Amino acid sequence: MPPLKEPGRLSRAVTRLWMKPAIVAANERLADRFHLITLEGDALKTVTWRPGQKVQIAMGSAFVTRTYTPIEWNVSAGRVCILGYSHGDGPGSAWVRTAAPGDACEVFGPRASLDIGGLSGPLVIVGDETSIGLAYAASHQDPTRRVTSCFEVEDEVGARQVMASLDIQGSTLVARRADGAHIAALEASLSDPVAGGDSFVLTGKAATIQTLRRNLQRKSVPTTRLSTKAYWSPGKTGLD
């Protein structure tokens, strides 16, 4: 990753006021493009975290951040784990690939993003590679709750490696196609959960979320059983 610019005075002031200093404790490559990153720091002990919330990590400046969904947060130890997916050449993807033990970073959050605890009954998480961490967090929030998931992915083998490493059960993987033909398979996977009264969390690529949301609305799924969050869209930054 190219060296980051030295933060300016205003950026340093914002960092001191609002961001939490942390150190990269580990960066484990689980599969191609997938990295399990562990951050540690005393400031990470002074939080209240719920699965589905987000953190933003500064990329050399408090005004240039990338957003990640923690998969777990050990408040007593001051330790947070993030499943990062490097899907491009931007600063966030570069950080996921190259963050090394001992590297310092600044963390903003946790902050509200998705309130999966507000959805009742069995939960279905639909998304892509960037949503796998949320599935892990949701399944560990309440071991008695049934959580299943369906993801559109580029690399099925790599995604299955990650699922196995994190012991994520009940997941269906659909190979992504450039023409979008795979979306029909995602829609088909929702039919049984719709009939069973499950709640749905749609995350990941904005266009996919829009299509699946319309599909669920046509099936009369009430808004009380549906939560959505676009994590990314091609050519756009700033989605979180």
Rosetta silent file (secondary structure, phi, psi, omega in degrees, C-alpha in Angstrom):
SEQUENCE: MPPLKEPGRLSRAVTRLWMKPAIVAANERLADRFHLITLEGDALKTVTWRPGQKVQIAMGSAFVTRTYTPIEWNVSAGRVCILGYSHGDGPGSAWVRTAAPGDACEVFGPRASLDIGGLSGPLVIVGDETSIGLAYAASHQDPTRRVTSCFEVEDEVGARQVMASLDIQGSTLVARRADGAHIAALEASLSDPVAGGDSFVLTGKAATIQTLRRNLQRKSVPTTRLSTKAYWSPGKTGLD
SCORE:     score description
SCORE:     0.000 S_00000001
   1 L     0.000  131.504  179.774    0.000    0.000    0.000 S_00000001
   2 L   -62.297  150.991 -178.657    1.459    3.430   -0.915 S_00000001
   3 L   -59.648  139.776 -179.930    2.390    5.618    2.046 S_00000001
   4 L   -84.756  148.632  178.918   -0.507    7.630    3.394 S_00000001
   5 L   -64.167  147.606  175.299   -0.320   11.396    3.662 S_00000001
   6 L   -64.881  128.300 -178.092    0.524   12.868    7.032 S_00000001
   7 L   -63.134  144.696  178.886   -2.792   13.935    8.601 S_00000001
   8 L   -77.890  178.715 -175.349   -3.397   17.662    8.843 S_00000001
   9 H   -62.547  -44.689 -179.306   -4.057   19.659   11.988 S_00000001
  10 H   -64.932  -40.758  178.149   -7.857   19.428   11.750 S_00000001
  11 H   -61.528  -41.371  179.249   -7.683   15.691   11.078 S_00000001
  12 H   -64.845  -38.158  179.182   -5.462   15.194   14.119 S_00000001
  13 H   -65.559  -43.698  178.176   -7.874   17.187   16.279 S_00000001
  14 H   -62.603  -41.062  179.614  -10.860   15.110   15.112 S_00000001
  15 H   -60.129  -45.559 -179.206   -8.886   11.925   15.717 S_00000001
  16 H   -63.994  -38.000 -175.158   -8.079   12.919   19.302 S_00000001
  17 H   -77.032  -40.666 -165.663  -11.684   13.900   20.028 S_00000001
  18 H  -119.808  -16.380 -173.210  -13.694   11.131   18.396 S_00000001
  19 L  -107.533  153.815 -177.022  -11.530    8.169   17.409 S_00000001
  20 E  -105.078  125.904  177.719  -10.146    5.324   19.479 S_00000001
  21 E   -72.063  141.228  178.701   -6.496    4.321   19.100 S_00000001
  22 E  -148.134  166.255  178.141   -5.884    0.620   18.486 S_00000001
  23 E  -123.758  139.151  173.576   -3.151   -1.722   17.372 S_00000001
  24 E   -70.717  117.889  179.533   -3.433   -4.505   14.820 S_00000001
  25 E   -90.557  -31.578 -178.586   -2.886   -7.684   16.842 S_00000001
  26 E  -160.734  151.157  173.247   -3.291  -10.164   13.969 S_00000001
  27 E  -139.952   99.269 -176.319   -4.167  -10.381   10.286 S_00000001
  28 E  -103.074  122.813  178.203   -5.016  -13.940    9.269 S_00000001
  29 E   -82.295  110.730 -177.312   -5.701  -14.683    5.621 S_00000001
  30 E   -83.895  -31.874  179.468   -8.601  -17.146    5.665 S_00000001
  31 E  -166.114  175.741  179.071   -8.939  -17.426    1.873 S_00000001
  32 L   -55.003  121.595  178.490   -8.224  -15.421   -1.247 S_00000001
  33 L    78.450  -12.833 -179.223   -9.270  -11.806   -0.466 S_00000001
  34 E  -100.710  128.917  178.554  -10.668  -12.690    2.994 S_00000001
  35 E  -132.549  134.414  174.087   -8.741  -11.579    6.092 S_00000001
  36 E   -97.771  110.574 -173.472   -9.630  -11.940    9.760 S_00000001
  37 E  -109.560  130.075  178.749   -8.193   -8.846   11.430 S_00000001
  38 E  -111.727  128.001  176.805   -7.938   -8.447   15.200 S_00000001
  39 E  -112.678  145.323  179.218   -7.546   -5.017   16.787 S_00000001
  40 E  -135.542  150.962  176.098   -6.659   -4.383   20.411 S_00000001
  41 L   170.772  149.546  179.971   -6.528   -1.330   22.645 S_00000001
  42 H   -61.135  -33.232 -178.585   -7.635   -0.001   26.017 S_00000001
  43 H   -66.863  -19.613  179.313  -10.019    2.428   24.294 S_00000001
  44 H   -79.845   -2.411  177.164  -11.897   -0.561   22.853 S_00000001
  45 H   -86.957  -16.780 -171.545  -12.935   -1.516   26.394 S_00000001
  46 L  -100.432   48.385 -176.368  -15.102    1.580   26.870 S_00000001
  47 L  -134.848  163.197  166.411  -17.894    0.672   24.461 S_00000001
  48 L  -120.258  118.816 -174.040  -21.268   -0.982   24.255 S_00000001
  49 L  -119.170  140.724  172.941  -21.483   -3.076   21.088 S_00000001
  50 L  -126.166  140.485  177.430  -24.366   -4.936   19.435 S_00000001
  51 L   -53.259  136.080 -177.593  -24.066   -7.268   16.442 S_00000001
  52 L   104.677  -20.092  177.993  -24.858   -5.394   13.240 S_00000001
  53 L   -73.180  163.664 -175.425  -23.187   -2.155   14.326 S_00000001
  54 E  -118.301  161.459  167.175  -20.323   -0.708   12.277 S_00000001
  55 E  -128.394  154.057  174.166  -16.917    0.836   12.859 S_00000001
  56 E  -118.261  134.936 -177.740  -14.997    3.198   10.632 S_00000001
  57 E  -114.465  129.495 -177.392  -11.226    2.977   10.387 S_00000001
  58 E   -70.709  135.285  176.717   -9.152    5.981    9.347 S_00000001
  59 E  -104.231   62.877  179.603   -7.058    5.565    6.227 S_00000001
  60 E    88.785  -10.169  179.637   -4.402    8.109    7.177 S_00000001
  61 E  -153.639  145.831  176.865   -6.965   10.848    7.896 S_00000001
  62 L   -65.308  -17.320 -177.943  -10.051   11.206   10.071 S_00000001
  63 L   -99.650    1.030  174.621  -11.853   12.359    6.917 S_00000001
  64 E  -126.684  100.219 -175.930  -10.933    9.311    4.827 S_00000001
  65 E  -127.610  161.874  171.261  -12.375    6.195    6.431 S_00000001
  66 E  -128.184  145.929 -170.589  -13.616    2.770    5.435 S_00000001
  67 E  -103.271  138.705  179.604  -16.460    0.971    7.170 S_00000001
  68 E  -137.692  153.796  177.349  -16.440   -2.585    8.531 S_00000001
  69 L  -104.385  109.921  178.045  -18.876   -4.742   10.498 S_00000001
  70 E   -58.809  144.179  176.079  -17.203   -6.348   13.549 S_00000001
  71 E   -93.095  -23.356  174.157  -17.925  -10.039   13.944 S_00000001
  72 E  -161.955  156.146 -178.134  -17.255   -9.964   17.685 S_00000001
  73 E  -142.627  111.974  177.506  -16.146   -7.518   20.356 S_00000001
  74 E   -94.071   96.373 -174.115  -14.568   -8.607   23.641 S_00000001
  75 L   -65.832  -41.237 -177.164  -15.053   -5.490   25.740 S_00000001
  76 L   -63.958  -32.234  179.791  -13.248   -6.780   28.817 S_00000001
  77 L   -92.037  -11.249 -175.365  -10.150   -7.590   26.751 S_00000001
  78 L    64.914   47.451 -174.571  -10.406   -4.528   24.506 S_00000001
  79 E  -133.755  131.623  178.895  -10.358   -6.721   21.418 S_00000001
  80 E  -129.659  140.100  179.461  -12.432   -6.526   18.225 S_00000001
  81 E  -114.264  136.922 -179.393  -12.400   -8.866   15.221 S_00000001
  82 E  -127.243  132.665  171.205  -13.263   -7.826   11.666 S_00000001
  83 E   -94.331  105.695 -178.145  -13.724  -10.057    8.638 S_00000001
  84 E   -96.059  143.137  177.038  -12.328   -7.937    5.830 S_00000001
  85 E  -123.357  119.978 -178.052  -12.878   -8.602    2.130 S_00000001
  86 L   -92.073   96.812 -174.374  -10.464   -7.048   -0.341 S_00000001
  87 L  -112.229   18.582  179.138  -12.561   -6.576   -3.482 S_00000001
  88 L  -167.477 -160.807 -177.561  -10.716   -3.738   -5.194 S_00000001
  89 L  -113.155   10.959 -178.405   -7.669   -1.480   -5.237 S_00000001
  90 L   -75.457  177.136 -177.405   -8.909    1.252   -2.914 S_00000001
  91 H   -63.385  -33.468  178.762   -7.418    2.167    0.467 S_00000001
  92 H   -66.203  -46.167  178.914   -9.812   -0.083    2.394 S_00000001
  93 H   -64.120  -39.801  179.168   -8.935   -3.164    0.363 S_00000001
  94 H   -63.858  -40.019  179.055   -5.240   -2.314    0.596 S_00000001
  95 H   -64.465  -41.977  178.910   -5.497   -2.000    4.379 S_00000001
  96 H   -58.505  -41.526 -177.655   -7.226   -5.382    4.643 S_00000001
  97 H   -72.733  -35.962 -166.206   -4.401   -7.005    2.667 S_00000001
  98 H  -112.071  -10.066  179.528   -1.442   -5.303    4.299 S_00000001
  99 L   -54.534  128.109 -173.797   -2.358   -4.431    7.906 S_00000001
 100 L  -121.497  149.936  177.394    0.378   -6.035   10.003 S_00000001
 101 L   -51.446  132.365 -178.617    0.684   -6.843   13.705 S_00000001
 102 L    98.791  -17.684  178.156    1.908   -3.775   15.531 S_00000001
 103 L   -65.850  138.213  175.740    0.416   -1.292   13.062 S_00000001
 104 E   -87.236  149.427  174.826   -1.461    1.562   14.704 S_00000001
 105 E  -150.505  166.055 -179.919   -4.940    2.566   13.553 S_00000001
 106 E  -120.233  132.185 -173.408   -7.781    4.836   14.601 S_00000001
 107 E  -119.139  130.515  174.845  -11.316    3.505   15.079 S_00000001
 108 E  -109.738  121.747 -178.339  -14.563    5.479   15.090 S_00000001
 109 E   123.732 -171.517   11.895  -17.485    3.669   16.646 S_00000001
 110 E   -73.664  153.342 -180.000  -19.188    1.342   17.146 S_00000001
 111 E  -133.416  160.961 -179.986  -22.157    3.134   15.619 S_00000001
 112 L   -62.500  139.452  175.052  -25.676    2.175   14.616 S_00000001
 113 L  -143.850  -64.657  175.999  -26.014    0.452   11.249 S_00000001
 114 L  -127.480  133.507  176.375  -28.361   -2.524   11.463 S_00000001
 115 L  -104.440   81.526 -178.052  -30.523   -3.440   14.447 S_00000001
 116 H   -71.512  -21.315  177.726  -30.887   -7.168   13.890 S_00000001
 117 H   -69.016  -18.391 -179.928  -32.064   -7.555   17.472 S_00000001
 118 H   -83.495   -4.410  178.003  -35.192   -5.630   16.559 S_00000001
 119 L   -97.094  134.121 -175.879  -36.332   -8.317   14.117 S_00000001
 120 L   -93.978  158.495  173.574  -38.345  -11.173   15.580 S_00000001
 121 L    76.250 -170.700  176.676  -38.230  -14.881   14.861 S_00000001
 122 L   -57.237  148.878 -172.878  -35.812  -16.829   12.674 S_00000001
 123 E  -120.268  136.534  175.368  -33.429  -14.626   10.709 S_00000001
 124 E  -119.413  121.879  178.508  -32.289  -14.832    7.085 S_00000001
 125 E  -106.180  123.437 -178.372  -29.263  -12.788    6.049 S_00000001
 126 E  -120.209  132.443 -178.755  -28.862  -12.222    2.321 S_00000001
 127 E  -177.208 -136.793 -179.377  -25.860  -10.490    0.812 S_00000001
 128 E  -144.271 -156.659 -176.325  -22.388  -11.113   -0.536 S_00000001
 129 H   -58.374  -33.239 -178.473  -18.798  -11.473    0.673 S_00000001
 130 H   -74.895   -6.152 -177.145  -19.084   -8.273    2.701 S_00000001
 131 H  -101.704   -7.629 -174.586  -22.062   -9.736    4.611 S_00000001
 132 H   -63.827  -38.537  177.941  -20.437  -12.916    5.931 S_00000001
 133 H   -60.477  -37.747  177.878  -19.162  -11.182    9.069 S_00000001
 134 H   -64.317  -39.464  178.674  -22.698  -10.067    9.888 S_00000001
 135 H   -61.639  -40.190  177.721  -23.925  -13.657    9.578 S_00000001
 136 H   -63.065  -48.850 -177.905  -21.292  -14.751   12.093 S_00000001
 137 H   -61.197  -42.317 -178.669  -22.208  -11.965   14.524 S_00000001
 138 H   -65.504  -40.828 -177.553  -25.933  -12.668   14.228 S_00000001
 139 H   -70.121  -22.689  179.548  -25.564  -16.409   14.776 S_00000001
 140 H   -97.269   -8.084  178.341  -23.509  -15.817   17.928 S_00000001
 141 H   -66.260  -43.713 -178.982  -25.768  -13.109   19.353 S_00000001
 142 L  -142.315   98.919 -176.641  -28.392  -15.645   20.409 S_00000001
 143 L   -59.567  -18.766 -179.339  -27.414  -19.324   20.036 S_00000001
 144 L   -85.014  -10.416 -177.318  -31.077  -20.335   20.387 S_00000001
 145 L   -90.162  136.720  177.237  -32.143  -18.314   17.352 S_00000001
 146 L   -81.305  119.974  178.561  -32.132  -19.920   13.910 S_00000001
 147 E  -122.858  121.584  174.858  -29.981  -17.866   11.548 S_00000001
 148 E  -121.056  167.657 -176.836  -29.529  -18.869    7.906 S_00000001
 149 E  -151.797  158.181  175.714  -27.906  -16.989    5.055 S_00000001
 150 E  -142.479  126.861 -174.947  -27.566  -16.814    1.292 S_00000001
 151 E  -127.912  137.560  167.531  -24.698  -15.000   -0.419 S_00000001
 152 E   -85.895  126.853 -173.903  -23.809  -14.093   -3.986 S_00000001
 153 E  -136.202  153.832  176.477  -20.056  -14.703   -4.274 S_00000001
 154 L   -79.226  -42.281 -173.534  -17.258  -14.513   -6.814 S_00000001
 155 L  -123.649   99.220 -178.396  -15.285  -17.443   -5.431 S_00000001
 156 H   -63.834  -40.262 -178.100  -17.405  -20.249   -3.989 S_00000001
 157 H   -62.985  -47.323  179.665  -14.393  -22.281   -2.861 S_00000001
 158 H   -63.749  -41.434  179.279  -12.865  -19.370   -0.972 S_00000001
 159 H   -63.255  -39.327  178.499  -16.189  -18.409    0.604 S_00000001
 160 H   -66.634  -33.919  175.513  -16.715  -21.992    1.792 S_00000001
 161 H   -60.874  -43.260  179.742  -13.243  -21.941    3.352 S_00000001
 162 H   -65.018  -44.718  178.316  -14.230  -18.864    5.318 S_00000001
 163 H   -57.157  -43.230 -179.216  -17.536  -20.437    6.386 S_00000001
 164 H   -67.097  -41.581 -179.293  -15.684  -23.505    7.615 S_00000001
 165 H   -62.687  -37.327 -177.481  -13.047  -21.446    9.455 S_00000001
 166 H   -94.515   -1.562 -179.823  -15.697  -19.427   11.270 S_00000001
 167 L    56.385   49.222  176.330  -18.062  -22.396   11.726 S_00000001
 168 L   -92.125  119.623 -176.386  -20.972  -20.594   10.059 S_00000001
 169 L  -100.740  161.662  171.385  -23.814  -23.044    9.521 S_00000001
 170 L    69.184   37.356 -178.149  -26.886  -22.951    7.298 S_00000001
 171 E  -112.344  142.479  173.687  -25.461  -20.933    4.408 S_00000001
 172 E  -114.400  133.534  179.129  -26.206  -21.125    0.679 S_00000001
 173 E  -111.811  134.237  179.245  -23.721  -19.746   -1.849 S_00000001
 174 E  -121.114  124.906 -178.399  -24.739  -18.563   -5.313 S_00000001
 175 E   -67.730  128.098 -179.594  -22.054  -17.901   -7.930 S_00000001
 176 L   -71.951  137.798  176.454  -22.194  -14.298   -9.132 S_00000001
 177 L  -120.570  141.029 -176.101  -22.749  -13.742  -12.853 S_00000001
 178 L   -60.372  -31.136 -178.058  -21.923  -10.542  -14.705 S_00000001
 179 L   -85.192    0.432  177.937  -25.342  -10.501  -16.394 S_00000001
 180 L    77.871    7.642 -176.966  -27.149  -10.731  -13.040 S_00000001
 181 L   -64.540  -21.680 -178.447  -28.842  -14.020  -13.923 S_00000001
 182 L   -71.523  -15.459 -178.352  -27.890  -15.451  -10.533 S_00000001
 183 H   -60.000  -32.132  178.905  -30.307  -13.040   -8.785 S_00000001
 184 H   -60.909  -37.303  178.320  -33.150  -15.410   -9.659 S_00000001
 185 H   -67.521  -37.079  176.277  -31.478  -18.095   -7.537 S_00000001
 186 H   -63.199  -44.662  179.451  -31.222  -15.657   -4.630 S_00000001
 187 H   -61.795  -40.789 -179.222  -34.916  -14.824   -4.977 S_00000001
 188 H   -64.187  -33.273 -178.598  -35.825  -18.515   -5.094 S_00000001
 189 H   -67.576  -15.319 -177.240  -33.917  -19.144   -1.863 S_00000001
 190 L   -90.641  -10.901 -173.169  -36.250  -16.739   -0.046 S_00000001
 191 H   -60.466  -51.475 -179.258  -39.526  -18.504   -0.851 S_00000001
 192 H   -63.229  -45.470  177.439  -39.539  -20.996    2.029 S_00000001
 193 H   -61.474  -34.909  176.481  -38.432  -18.432    4.665 S_00000001
 194 H   -60.176  -47.683 -179.223  -41.159  -16.047    3.449 S_00000001
 195 H   -65.466  -29.958 -178.272  -43.768  -18.757    3.952 S_00000001
 196 H   -84.647   -2.256  178.039  -42.295  -19.628    7.336 S_00000001
 197 L    81.674   18.625  179.278  -42.564  -16.095    8.688 S_00000001
 198 L   -68.056  161.537  171.439  -38.809  -15.479    8.930 S_00000001
 199 E   -99.678  155.482 -172.101  -37.329  -11.982    9.130 S_00000001
 200 E  -126.536  139.185  172.087  -34.861  -10.771    6.498 S_00000001
 201 E  -122.034  117.331 -179.371  -31.677   -8.705    6.526 S_00000001
 202 E  -107.020  120.054 -178.526  -30.492   -7.590    3.089 S_00000001
 203 E  -136.771  171.932  176.050  -26.926   -6.282    2.937 S_00000001
 204 E   106.455 -129.990 -175.039  -24.068   -5.943    0.470 S_00000001
 205 E   -74.279  131.379 -174.510  -24.365   -4.573   -3.068 S_00000001
 206 H   -57.693  -44.925 -176.593  -26.941   -1.781   -3.427 S_00000001
 207 H   -64.853  -39.441  178.613  -28.429   -2.994   -6.725 S_00000001
 208 H   -64.997  -42.360  179.058  -28.929   -6.539   -5.442 S_00000001
 209 H   -59.495  -44.578 -179.003  -30.618   -5.247   -2.295 S_00000001
 210 H   -60.254  -42.860 -179.567  -33.046   -3.143   -4.330 S_00000001
 211 H   -65.441  -46.134 -178.191  -34.041   -6.129   -6.478 S_00000001
 212 H   -69.335  -35.028  178.055  -34.517   -8.490   -3.545 S_00000001
 213 H   -62.839  -44.182  177.944  -36.423   -5.897   -1.532 S_00000001
 214 H   -61.417  -39.325  178.931  -38.916   -5.459   -4.372 S_00000001
 215 H   -62.122  -43.810 -179.833  -39.266   -9.231   -4.577 S_00000001
 216 H   -68.855  -35.782  177.594  -40.060   -9.504   -0.871 S_00000001
 217 H   -66.026  -36.968  176.554  -42.517   -6.632   -1.055 S_00000001
 218 H   -64.314  -26.656  178.793  -44.343   -8.388   -3.887 S_00000001
 219 L   -91.195   11.202  174.312  -44.618  -11.367   -1.557 S_00000001
 220 L    64.945   31.962  172.951  -46.201   -9.109    1.088 S_00000001
 221 L   -74.180  122.499 -177.286  -43.372   -9.327    3.602 S_00000001
 222 L   -70.404  156.353 -179.441  -44.114   -6.525    6.106 S_00000001
 223 H   -64.105  -21.622  178.065  -41.504   -3.883    6.881 S_00000001
 224 H   -70.284  -13.159  178.548  -41.395   -5.147   10.468 S_00000001
 225 H  -111.486   18.437 -172.633  -39.727   -8.303    9.123 S_00000001
 226 E  -142.525  130.385  174.898  -37.261   -6.569    6.824 S_00000001
 227 E  -135.823  139.149 -177.481  -34.070   -4.577    7.322 S_00000001
 228 E  -132.069  150.834  175.527  -31.681   -3.418    4.582 S_00000001
 229 E  -156.117  116.003  176.865  -28.234   -1.848    4.415 S_00000001
 230 E   -80.509  120.216  178.128  -26.177   -1.160    1.287 S_00000001
 231 E   -87.908  -28.626 -177.305  -22.514   -1.744    2.049 S_00000001
 232 E  -161.615  163.034  174.963  -21.206   -0.826   -1.397 S_00000001
 233 L  -149.910  138.521 -177.365  -22.030    0.079   -4.977 S_00000001
 234 L   -54.083  130.414  177.022  -19.681   -0.037   -7.999 S_00000001
 235 L    81.296    0.808 -178.025  -17.865    3.234   -8.500 S_00000001
 236 L  -118.114  145.294  171.781  -19.084    4.773   -5.252 S_00000001
 237 L  -121.107  163.628  177.244  -17.367    5.417   -1.951 S_00000001
 238 L    96.446   -9.799  174.868  -18.844    6.519    1.322 S_00000001
 239 L   -71.917  134.964  178.704  -21.526    3.874    1.660 S_00000001
 240 L  -150.793    0.000    0.000  -21.546    2.491    5.191 S_00000001
